[in-house]
């Protein structure tokens, strides 16, 4: 079974007409540290991407991460 974060990020990137290569480059520019397609893909495949990196990806792609309380009745 594929890691769901990999599929989700790939879909979000595609929705913005970008590639994972371009996303890796944009992450490098924002953080001032090297990201490559290989390193980003490996983190996504292995499920080892950090929350900080996911937040950065959401910022770059102009998405907002929302925590929704499933125990609350709305």
PDB file of N, CA, C and O in Angstrom:
ATOM      1  N   UNK A   1       0.844  -1.193   0.000  1.00  0.00           N
ATOM      2  CA  UNK A   1       0.000   0.000   0.000  1.00  0.00           C
ATOM      3  C   UNK A   1       0.883   1.248   0.000  1.00  0.00           C
ATOM      4  O   UNK A   1       1.864   1.325   0.740  1.00  0.00           O
ATOM      5  N   UNK A   2       0.533   2.199  -0.817  1.00  0.00           N
ATOM      6  CA  UNK A   2       1.290   3.440  -0.871  1.00  0.00           C
ATOM      7  C   UNK A   2       1.009   4.294   0.351  1.00  0.00           C
ATOM      8  O   UNK A   2      -0.051   4.213   0.972  1.00  0.00           O
ATOM      9  N   UNK A   3       1.999   5.115   0.672  1.00  0.00           N
ATOM     10  CA  UNK A   3       1.844   6.056   1.774  1.00  0.00           C
ATOM     11  C   UNK A   3       0.839   7.134   1.358  1.00  0.00           C
ATOM     12  O   UNK A   3       1.015   7.756   0.310  1.00  0.00           O
ATOM     13  N   UNK A   4      -0.204   7.367   2.148  1.00  0.00           N
ATOM     14  CA  UNK A   4      -1.224   8.350   1.754  1.00  0.00           C
ATOM     15  C   UNK A   4      -0.677   9.766   1.600  1.00  0.00           C
ATOM     16  O   UNK A   4      -1.190  10.535   0.787  1.00  0.00           O
ATOM     17  N   UNK A   5       0.361  10.126   2.370  1.00  0.00           N
ATOM     18  CA  UNK A   5       0.908  11.479   2.250  1.00  0.00           C
ATOM     19  C   UNK A   5       1.524  11.687   0.865  1.00  0.00           C
ATOM     20  O   UNK A   5       1.443  12.781   0.306  1.00  0.00           O
ATOM     21  N   UNK A   6       2.140  10.638   0.314  1.00  0.00           N
ATOM     22  CA  UNK A   6       2.723  10.733  -1.022  1.00  0.00           C
ATOM     23  C   UNK A   6       1.645  11.054  -2.051  1.00  0.00           C
ATOM     24  O   UNK A   6       1.806  11.969  -2.859  1.00  0.00           O
ATOM     25  N   UNK A   7       0.559  10.309  -2.024  1.00  0.00           N
ATOM     26  CA  UNK A   7      -0.533  10.553  -2.979  1.00  0.00           C
ATOM     27  C   UNK A   7      -1.146  11.931  -2.788  1.00  0.00           C
ATOM     28  O   UNK A   7      -1.433  12.624  -3.764  1.00  0.00           O
ATOM     29  N   UNK A   8      -1.345  12.326  -1.556  1.00  0.00           N
ATOM     30  CA  UNK A   8      -1.960  13.624  -1.271  1.00  0.00           C
ATOM     31  C   UNK A   8      -1.092  14.774  -1.780  1.00  0.00           C
ATOM     32  O   UNK A   8      -1.584  15.678  -2.455  1.00  0.00           O
ATOM     33  N   UNK A   9       0.194  14.736  -1.455  1.00  0.00           N
ATOM     34  CA  UNK A   9       1.099  15.806  -1.897  1.00  0.00           C
ATOM     35  C   UNK A   9       1.201  15.827  -3.422  1.00  0.00           C
ATOM     36  O   UNK A   9       1.184  16.896  -4.032  1.00  0.00           O
ATOM     37  N   UNK A  10       1.306  14.659  -4.032  1.00  0.00           N
ATOM     38  CA  UNK A  10       1.373  14.605  -5.499  1.00  0.00           C
ATOM     39  C   UNK A  10       0.128  15.226  -6.130  1.00  0.00           C
ATOM     40  O   UNK A  10       0.224  15.954  -7.118  1.00  0.00           O
ATOM     41  N   UNK A  11      -1.039  14.936  -5.557  1.00  0.00           N
ATOM     42  CA  UNK A  11      -2.285  15.507  -6.087  1.00  0.00           C
ATOM     43  C   UNK A  11      -2.324  17.016  -5.908  1.00  0.00           C
ATOM     44  O   UNK A  11      -2.727  17.741  -6.818  1.00  0.00           O
ATOM     45  N   UNK A  12      -1.910  17.491  -4.742  1.00  0.00           N
ATOM     46  CA  UNK A  12      -1.905  18.940  -4.487  1.00  0.00           C
ATOM     47  C   UNK A  12      -0.936  19.662  -5.415  1.00  0.00           C
ATOM     48  O   UNK A  12      -1.244  20.737  -5.930  1.00  0.00           O
ATOM     49  N   UNK A  13       0.227  19.071  -5.626  1.00  0.00           N
ATOM     50  CA  UNK A  13       1.227  19.652  -6.527  1.00  0.00           C
ATOM     51  C   UNK A  13       0.667  19.697  -7.954  1.00  0.00           C
ATOM     52  O   UNK A  13       0.792  20.713  -8.639  1.00  0.00           O
ATOM     53  N   UNK A  14       0.062  18.618  -8.392  1.00  0.00           N
ATOM     54  CA  UNK A  14      -0.516  18.569  -9.736  1.00  0.00           C
ATOM     55  C   UNK A  14      -1.638  19.589  -9.889  1.00  0.00           C
ATOM     56  O   UNK A  14      -1.779  20.196 -10.951  1.00  0.00           O
ATOM     57  N   UNK A  15      -2.440  19.787  -8.839  1.00  0.00           N
ATOM     58  CA  UNK A  15      -3.523  20.776  -8.890  1.00  0.00           C
ATOM     59  C   UNK A  15      -2.994  22.190  -9.110  1.00  0.00           C
ATOM     60  O   UNK A  15      -3.709  23.054  -9.617  1.00  0.00           O
ATOM     61  N   UNK A  16      -1.739  22.423  -8.726  1.00  0.00           N
ATOM     62  CA  UNK A  16      -1.114  23.744  -8.906  1.00  0.00           C
ATOM     63  C   UNK A  16      -0.243  23.794 -10.164  1.00  0.00           C
ATOM     64  O   UNK A  16       0.523  24.737 -10.363  1.00  0.00           O
ATOM     65  N   UNK A  17      -0.372  22.764 -11.012  1.00  0.00           N
ATOM     66  CA  UNK A  17       0.410  22.671 -12.252  1.00  0.00           C
ATOM     67  C   UNK A  17       1.908  22.773 -11.993  1.00  0.00           C
ATOM     68  O   UNK A  17       2.638  23.418 -12.745  1.00  0.00           O
ATOM     69  N   UNK A  18       2.357  22.126 -10.917  1.00  0.00           N
ATOM     70  CA  UNK A  18       3.774  22.070 -10.580  1.00  0.00           C
ATOM     71  C   UNK A  18       4.234  20.619 -10.640  1.00  0.00           C
ATOM     72  O   UNK A  18       3.433  19.703 -10.827  1.00  0.00           O
ATOM     73  N   UNK A  19       5.530  20.431 -10.478  1.00  0.00           N
ATOM     74  CA  UNK A  19       6.113  19.100 -10.366  1.00  0.00           C
ATOM     75  C   UNK A  19       6.765  18.976  -8.999  1.00  0.00           C
ATOM     76  O   UNK A  19       7.001  19.978  -8.324  1.00  0.00           O
ATOM     77  N   UNK A  20       7.052  17.754  -8.594  1.00  0.00           N
ATOM     78  CA  UNK A  20       7.774  17.565  -7.339  1.00  0.00           C
ATOM     79  C   UNK A  20       9.173  18.176  -7.424  1.00  0.00           C
ATOM     80  O   UNK A  20       9.705  18.648  -6.419  1.00  0.00           O
ATOM     81  N   UNK A  21       9.766  18.170  -8.609  1.00  0.00           N
ATOM     82  CA  UNK A  21      11.078  18.801  -8.803  1.00  0.00           C
ATOM     83  C   UNK A  21      10.998  20.294  -8.505  1.00  0.00           C
ATOM     84  O   UNK A  21      11.845  20.837  -7.796  1.00  0.00           O
ATOM     85  N   UNK A  22       9.983  20.953  -9.044  1.00  0.00           N
ATOM     86  CA  UNK A  22       9.802  22.391  -8.807  1.00  0.00           C
ATOM     87  C   UNK A  22       9.497  22.652  -7.337  1.00  0.00           C
ATOM     88  O   UNK A  22      10.002  23.615  -6.759  1.00  0.00           O
ATOM     89  N   UNK A  23       8.678  21.804  -6.735  1.00  0.00           N
ATOM     90  CA  UNK A  23       8.369  21.953  -5.314  1.00  0.00           C
ATOM     91  C   UNK A  23       9.641  21.841  -4.480  1.00  0.00           C
ATOM     92  O   UNK A  23       9.850  22.634  -3.562  1.00  0.00           O
ATOM     93  N   UNK A  24      10.480  20.876  -4.787  1.00  0.00           N
ATOM     94  CA  UNK A  24      11.742  20.706  -4.064  1.00  0.00           C
ATOM     95  C   UNK A  24      12.606  21.955  -4.199  1.00  0.00           C
ATOM     96  O   UNK A  24      13.224  22.392  -3.228  1.00  0.00           O
ATOM     97  N   UNK A  25      12.652  22.527  -5.395  1.00  0.00           N
ATOM     98  CA  UNK A  25      13.418  23.751  -5.618  1.00  0.00           C
ATOM     99  C   UNK A  25      12.853  24.911  -4.795  1.00  0.00           C
ATOM    100  O   UNK A  25      13.611  25.681  -4.206  1.00  0.00           O
ATOM    101  N   UNK A  26      11.539  25.036  -4.755  1.00  0.00           N
ATOM    102  CA  UNK A  26      10.892  26.105  -3.990  1.00  0.00           C
ATOM    103  C   UNK A  26      11.143  25.927  -2.495  1.00  0.00           C
ATOM    104  O   UNK A  26      11.337  26.907  -1.776  1.00  0.00           O
ATOM    105  N   UNK A  27      11.141  24.680  -2.026  1.00  0.00           N
ATOM    106  CA  UNK A  27      11.447  24.413  -0.621  1.00  0.00           C
ATOM    107  C   UNK A  27      12.887  24.808  -0.306  1.00  0.00           C
ATOM    108  O   UNK A  27      13.161  25.379   0.749  1.00  0.00           O
ATOM    109  N   UNK A  28      13.801  24.506  -1.220  1.00  0.00           N
ATOM    110  CA  UNK A  28      15.205  24.891  -1.046  1.00  0.00           C
ATOM    111  C   UNK A  28      15.337  26.407  -0.933  1.00  0.00           C
ATOM    112  O   UNK A  28      16.055  26.914  -0.071  1.00  0.00           O
ATOM    113  N   UNK A  29      14.642  27.119  -1.803  1.00  0.00           N
ATOM    114  CA  UNK A  29      14.690  28.581  -1.797  1.00  0.00           C
ATOM    115  C   UNK A  29      14.165  29.154  -0.484  1.00  0.00           C
ATOM    116  O   UNK A  29      14.743  30.092   0.065  1.00  0.00           O
ATOM    117  N   UNK A  30      13.063  28.585   0.019  1.00  0.00           N
ATOM    118  CA  UNK A  30      12.446  29.082   1.257  1.00  0.00           C
ATOM    119  C   UNK A  30      13.282  28.787   2.498  1.00  0.00           C
ATOM    120  O   UNK A  30      13.401  29.630   3.388  1.00  0.00           O
ATOM    121  N   UNK A  31      13.861  27.589   2.555  1.00  0.00           N
ATOM    122  CA  UNK A  31      14.574  27.165   3.764  1.00  0.00           C
ATOM    123  C   UNK A  31      16.077  27.412   3.706  1.00  0.00           C
ATOM    124  O   UNK A  31      16.758  27.369   4.731  1.00  0.00           O
ATOM    125  N   UNK A  32      16.590  27.670   2.513  1.00  0.00           N
ATOM    126  CA  UNK A  32      18.021  27.871   2.387  1.00  0.00           C
ATOM    127  C   UNK A  32      18.830  26.600   2.587  1.00  0.00           C
ATOM    128  O   UNK A  32      20.015  26.647   2.918  1.00  0.00           O
ATOM    129  N   UNK A  33      18.177  25.468   2.383  1.00  0.00           N
ATOM    130  CA  UNK A  33      18.888  24.186   2.424  1.00  0.00           C
ATOM    131  C   UNK A  33      18.429  23.353   1.250  1.00  0.00           C
ATOM    132  O   UNK A  33      17.308  23.508   0.765  1.00  0.00           O
ATOM    133  N   UNK A  34      19.295  22.473   0.797  1.00  0.00           N
ATOM    134  CA  UNK A  34      19.070  21.748  -0.448  1.00  0.00           C
ATOM    135  C   UNK A  34      18.011  20.654  -0.316  1.00  0.00           C
ATOM    136  O   UNK A  34      18.105  19.767   0.533  1.00  0.00           O
ATOM    137  N   UNK A  35      17.019  20.743  -1.166  1.00  0.00           N
ATOM    138  CA  UNK A  35      16.045  19.668  -1.367  1.00  0.00           C
ATOM    139  C   UNK A  35      16.141  19.262  -2.824  1.00  0.00           C
ATOM    140  O   UNK A  35      16.202  20.115  -3.710  1.00  0.00           O
ATOM    141  N   UNK A  36      16.154  17.989  -3.069  1.00  0.00           N
ATOM    142  CA  UNK A  36      16.150  17.484  -4.443  1.00  0.00           C
ATOM    143  C   UNK A  36      14.897  16.642  -4.638  1.00  0.00           C
ATOM    144  O   UNK A  36      14.213  16.285  -3.679  1.00  0.00           O
ATOM    145  N   UNK A  37      14.614  16.336  -5.883  1.00  0.00           N
ATOM    146  CA  UNK A  37      13.482  15.459  -6.173  1.00  0.00           C
ATOM    147  C   UNK A  37      13.664  14.132  -5.448  1.00  0.00           C
ATOM    148  O   UNK A  37      12.715  13.596  -4.875  1.00  0.00           O
ATOM    149  N   UNK A  38      14.892  13.601  -5.476  1.00  0.00           N
ATOM    150  CA  UNK A  38      15.156  12.300  -4.836  1.00  0.00           C
ATOM    151  C   UNK A  38      14.926  12.350  -3.335  1.00  0.00           C
ATOM    152  O   UNK A  38      14.305  11.447  -2.773  1.00  0.00           O
ATOM    153  N   UNK A  39      15.421  13.399  -2.676  1.00  0.00           N
ATOM    154  CA  UNK A  39      15.276  13.465  -1.215  1.00  0.00           C
ATOM    155  C   UNK A  39      13.822  13.698  -0.809  1.00  0.00           C
ATOM    156  O   UNK A  39      13.341  13.107   0.157  1.00  0.00           O
ATOM    157  N   UNK A  40      13.128  14.557  -1.545  1.00  0.00           N
ATOM    158  CA  UNK A  40      11.718  14.818  -1.239  1.00  0.00           C
ATOM    159  C   UNK A  40      10.881  13.567  -1.503  1.00  0.00           C
ATOM    160  O   UNK A  40      10.034  13.203  -0.687  1.00  0.00           O
ATOM    161  N   UNK A  41      11.111  12.920  -2.623  1.00  0.00           N
ATOM    162  CA  UNK A  41      10.362  11.694  -2.950  1.00  0.00           C
ATOM    163  C   UNK A  41      10.590  10.610  -1.911  1.00  0.00           C
ATOM    164  O   UNK A  41       9.658   9.909  -1.517  1.00  0.00           O
ATOM    165  N   UNK A  42      11.834  10.478  -1.470  1.00  0.00           N
ATOM    166  CA  UNK A  42      12.150   9.461  -0.460  1.00  0.00           C
ATOM    167  C   UNK A  42      11.416   9.746   0.845  1.00  0.00           C
ATOM    168  O   UNK A  42      10.865   8.831   1.456  1.00  0.00           O
ATOM    169  N   UNK A  43      11.404  11.002   1.277  1.00  0.00           N
ATOM    170  CA  UNK A  43      10.690  11.361   2.507  1.00  0.00           C
ATOM    171  C   UNK A  43       9.201  11.059   2.375  1.00  0.00           C
ATOM    172  O   UNK A  43       8.578  10.570   3.318  1.00  0.00           O
ATOM    173  N   UNK A  44       8.636  11.347   1.215  1.00  0.00           N
ATOM    174  CA  UNK A  44       7.214  11.095   1.001  1.00  0.00           C
ATOM    175  C   UNK A  44       6.923   9.598   0.943  1.00  0.00           C
ATOM    176  O   UNK A  44       5.949   9.133   1.535  1.00  0.00           O
ATOM    177  N   UNK A  45       7.757   8.844   0.237  1.00  0.00           N
ATOM    178  CA  UNK A  45       7.564   7.388   0.136  1.00  0.00           C
ATOM    179  C   UNK A  45       7.700   6.704   1.486  1.00  0.00           C
ATOM    180  O   UNK A  45       6.922   5.810   1.821  1.00  0.00           O
ATOM    181  N   UNK A  46       8.696   7.130   2.260  1.00  0.00           N
ATOM    182  CA  UNK A  46       8.967   6.496   3.548  1.00  0.00           C
ATOM    183  C   UNK A  46       8.087   7.025   4.678  1.00  0.00           C
ATOM    184  O   UNK A  46       8.070   6.461   5.772  1.00  0.00           O
ATOM    185  N   UNK A  47       7.361   8.100   4.414  1.00  0.00           N
ATOM    186  CA  UNK A  47       6.534   8.701   5.453  1.00  0.00           C
ATOM    187  C   UNK A  47       7.358   9.375   6.540  1.00  0.00           C
ATOM    188  O   UNK A  47       6.933   9.453   7.693  1.00  0.00           O
ATOM    189  N   UNK A  48       8.547   9.865   6.167  1.00  0.00           N
ATOM    190  CA  UNK A  48       9.432  10.495   7.145  1.00  0.00           C
ATOM    191  C   UNK A  48       9.480  12.013   7.006  1.00  0.00           C
ATOM    192  O   UNK A  48      10.326  12.668   7.616  1.00  0.00           O
ATOM    193  N   UNK A  49       8.583  12.565   6.214  1.00  0.00           N
ATOM    194  CA  UNK A  49       8.540  14.011   6.061  1.00  0.00           C
ATOM    195  C   UNK A  49       8.079  14.632   7.378  1.00  0.00           C
ATOM    196  O   UNK A  49       7.173  14.115   8.032  1.00  0.00           O
ATOM    197  N   UNK A  50       8.700  15.730   7.757  1.00  0.00           N
ATOM    198  CA  UNK A  50       8.366  16.360   9.034  1.00  0.00           C
ATOM    199  C   UNK A  50       7.126  17.242   8.893  1.00  0.00           C
ATOM    200  O   UNK A  50       6.745  17.652   7.796  1.00  0.00           O
ATOM    201  N   UNK A  51       6.521  17.512  10.027  1.00  0.00           N
ATOM    202  CA  UNK A  51       5.359  18.406  10.033  1.00  0.00           C
ATOM    203  C   UNK A  51       5.765  19.790   9.528  1.00  0.00           C
ATOM    204  O   UNK A  51       5.009  20.437   8.803  1.00  0.00           O
ATOM    205  N   UNK A  52       6.946  20.236   9.908  1.00  0.00           N
ATOM    206  CA  UNK A  52       7.451  21.540   9.451  1.00  0.00           C
ATOM    207  C   UNK A  52       7.524  21.575   7.929  1.00  0.00           C
ATOM    208  O   UNK A  52       7.169  22.577   7.309  1.00  0.00           O
ATOM    209  N   UNK A  53       7.982  20.486   7.332  1.00  0.00           N
ATOM    210  CA  UNK A  53       8.076  20.419   5.878  1.00  0.00           C
ATOM    211  C   UNK A  53       6.688  20.392   5.239  1.00  0.00           C
ATOM    212  O   UNK A  53       6.476  21.005   4.193  1.00  0.00           O
ATOM    213  N   UNK A  54       5.755  19.694   5.851  1.00  0.00           N
ATOM    214  CA  UNK A  54       4.382  19.670   5.337  1.00  0.00           C
ATOM    215  C   UNK A  54       3.767  21.065   5.415  1.00  0.00           C
ATOM    216  O   UNK A  54       3.068  21.488   4.494  1.00  0.00           O
ATOM    217  N   UNK A  55       4.022  21.775   6.504  1.00  0.00           N
ATOM    218  CA  UNK A  55       3.536  23.158   6.616  1.00  0.00           C
ATOM    219  C   UNK A  55       4.139  24.037   5.529  1.00  0.00           C
ATOM    220  O   UNK A  55       3.446  24.865   4.938  1.00  0.00           O
ATOM    221  N   UNK A  56       5.413  23.860   5.268  1.00  0.00           N
ATOM    222  CA  UNK A  56       6.076  24.630   4.216  1.00  0.00           C
ATOM    223  C   UNK A  56       5.456  24.323   2.853  1.00  0.00           C
ATOM    224  O   UNK A  56       5.204  25.231   2.061  1.00  0.00           O
ATOM    225  N   UNK A  57       5.216  23.058   2.591  1.00  0.00           N
ATOM    226  CA  UNK A  57       4.580  22.671   1.332  1.00  0.00           C
ATOM    227  C   UNK A  57       3.201  23.307   1.210  1.00  0.00           C
ATOM    228  O   UNK A  57       2.836  23.804   0.144  1.00  0.00           O
ATOM    229  N   UNK A  58       2.443  23.291   2.289  1.00  0.00           N
ATOM    230  CA  UNK A  58       1.108  23.902   2.240  1.00  0.00           C
ATOM    231  C   UNK A  58       1.206  25.402   1.984  1.00  0.00           C
ATOM    232  O   UNK A  58       0.380  25.964   1.265  1.00  0.00           O
ATOM    233  N   UNK A  59       2.194  26.042   2.559  1.00  0.00           N
ATOM    234  CA  UNK A  59       2.398  27.483   2.333  1.00  0.00           C
ATOM    235  C   UNK A  59       2.768  27.745   0.867  1.00  0.00           C
ATOM    236  O   UNK A  59       2.205  28.634   0.228  1.00  0.00           O
ATOM    237  N   UNK A  60       3.703  26.973   0.351  1.00  0.00           N
ATOM    238  CA  UNK A  60       4.141  27.148  -1.038  1.00  0.00           C
ATOM    239  C   UNK A  60       2.978  26.938  -2.003  1.00  0.00           C
ATOM    240  O   UNK A  60       2.831  27.682  -2.973  1.00  0.00           O
ATOM    241  N   UNK A  61       2.154  25.930  -1.739  1.00  0.00           N
ATOM    242  CA  UNK A  61       1.039  25.601  -2.627  1.00  0.00           C
ATOM    243  C   UNK A  61      -0.216  26.411  -2.325  1.00  0.00           C
ATOM    244  O   UNK A  61      -1.238  26.265  -2.995  1.00  0.00           O
ATOM    245  N   UNK A  62      -0.130  27.263  -1.315  1.00  0.00           N
ATOM    246  CA  UNK A  62      -1.238  28.135  -0.917  1.00  0.00           C
ATOM    247  C   UNK A  62      -2.458  27.343  -0.432  1.00  0.00           C
ATOM    248  O   UNK A  62      -3.592  27.578  -0.850  1.00  0.00           O
ATOM    249  N   UNK A  63      -2.174  26.399   0.462  1.00  0.00           N
ATOM    250  CA  UNK A  63      -3.214  25.639   1.145  1.00  0.00           C
ATOM    251  C   UNK A  63      -3.103  25.913   2.640  1.00  0.00           C
ATOM    252  O   UNK A  63      -2.072  26.379   3.125  1.00  0.00           O
ATOM    253  N   UNK A  64      -4.169  25.619   3.353  1.00  0.00           N
ATOM    254  CA  UNK A  64      -4.195  25.777   4.798  1.00  0.00           C
ATOM    255  C   UNK A  64      -4.516  24.422   5.412  1.00  0.00           C
ATOM    256  O   UNK A  64      -5.444  23.738   4.978  1.00  0.00           O
ATOM    257  N   UNK A  65      -3.747  24.040   6.422  1.00  0.00           N
ATOM    258  CA  UNK A  65      -4.012  22.793   7.139  1.00  0.00           C
ATOM    259  C   UNK A  65      -4.927  23.128   8.313  1.00  0.00           C
ATOM    260  O   UNK A  65      -4.653  24.045   9.088  1.00  0.00           O
ATOM    261  N   UNK A  66      -5.990  22.392   8.429  1.00  0.00           N
ATOM    262  CA  UNK A  66      -6.979  22.642   9.484  1.00  0.00           C
ATOM    263  C   UNK A  66      -7.168  21.369  10.299  1.00  0.00           C
ATOM    264  O   UNK A  66      -7.334  20.281   9.748  1.00  0.00           O
ATOM    265  N   UNK A  67      -7.140  21.524  11.607  1.00  0.00           N
ATOM    266  CA  UNK A  67      -7.451  20.409  12.490  1.00  0.00           C
ATOM    267  C   UNK A  67      -8.926  20.516  12.840  1.00  0.00           C
ATOM    268  O   UNK A  67      -9.402  21.560  13.285  1.00  0.00           O
ATOM    269  N   UNK A  68      -9.629  19.433  12.634  1.00  0.00           N
ATOM    270  CA  UNK A  68     -11.067  19.395  12.850  1.00  0.00           C
ATOM    271  C   UNK A  68     -11.362  18.398  13.960  1.00  0.00           C
ATOM    272  O   UNK A  68     -10.979  17.231  13.873  1.00  0.00           O
ATOM    273  N   UNK A  69     -12.035  18.855  14.988  1.00  0.00           N
ATOM    274  CA  UNK A  69     -12.354  18.010  16.134  1.00  0.00           C
ATOM    275  C   UNK A  69     -13.508  17.066  15.776  1.00  0.00           C
ATOM    276  O   UNK A  69     -14.660  17.488  15.669  1.00  0.00           O
ATOM    277  N   UNK A  70     -13.185  15.808  15.596  1.00  0.00           N
ATOM    278  CA  UNK A  70     -14.190  14.818  15.216  1.00  0.00           C
ATOM    279  C   UNK A  70     -15.110  14.446  16.378  1.00  0.00           C
ATOM    280  O   UNK A  70     -16.164  13.844  16.171  1.00  0.00           O
ATOM    281  N   UNK A  71     -14.715  14.801  17.586  1.00  0.00           N
ATOM    282  CA  UNK A  71     -15.548  14.508  18.760  1.00  0.00           C
ATOM    283  C   UNK A  71     -16.620  15.560  18.984  1.00  0.00           C
ATOM    284  O   UNK A  71     -17.596  15.311  19.691  1.00  0.00           O
ATOM    285  N   UNK A  72     -16.449  16.720  18.396  1.00  0.00           N
ATOM    286  CA  UNK A  72     -17.431  17.792  18.555  1.00  0.00           C
ATOM    287  C   UNK A  72     -18.585  17.592  17.594  1.00  0.00           C
ATOM    288  O   UNK A  72     -18.397  17.207  16.440  1.00  0.00           O
ATOM    289  N   UNK A  73     -19.765  17.858  18.083  1.00  0.00           N
ATOM    290  CA  UNK A  73     -20.939  17.813  17.211  1.00  0.00           C
ATOM    291  C   UNK A  73     -21.162  19.234  16.692  1.00  0.00           C
ATOM    292  O   UNK A  73     -21.313  20.177  17.469  1.00  0.00           O
ATOM    293  N   UNK A  74     -21.180  19.366  15.403  1.00  0.00           N
ATOM    294  CA  UNK A  74     -21.341  20.702  14.783  1.00  0.00           C
ATOM    295  C   UNK A  74     -22.697  20.837  14.185  1.00  0.00           C
ATOM    296  O   UNK A  74     -23.021  21.882  13.621  1.00  0.00           O
TER     297      UNK A  74
END
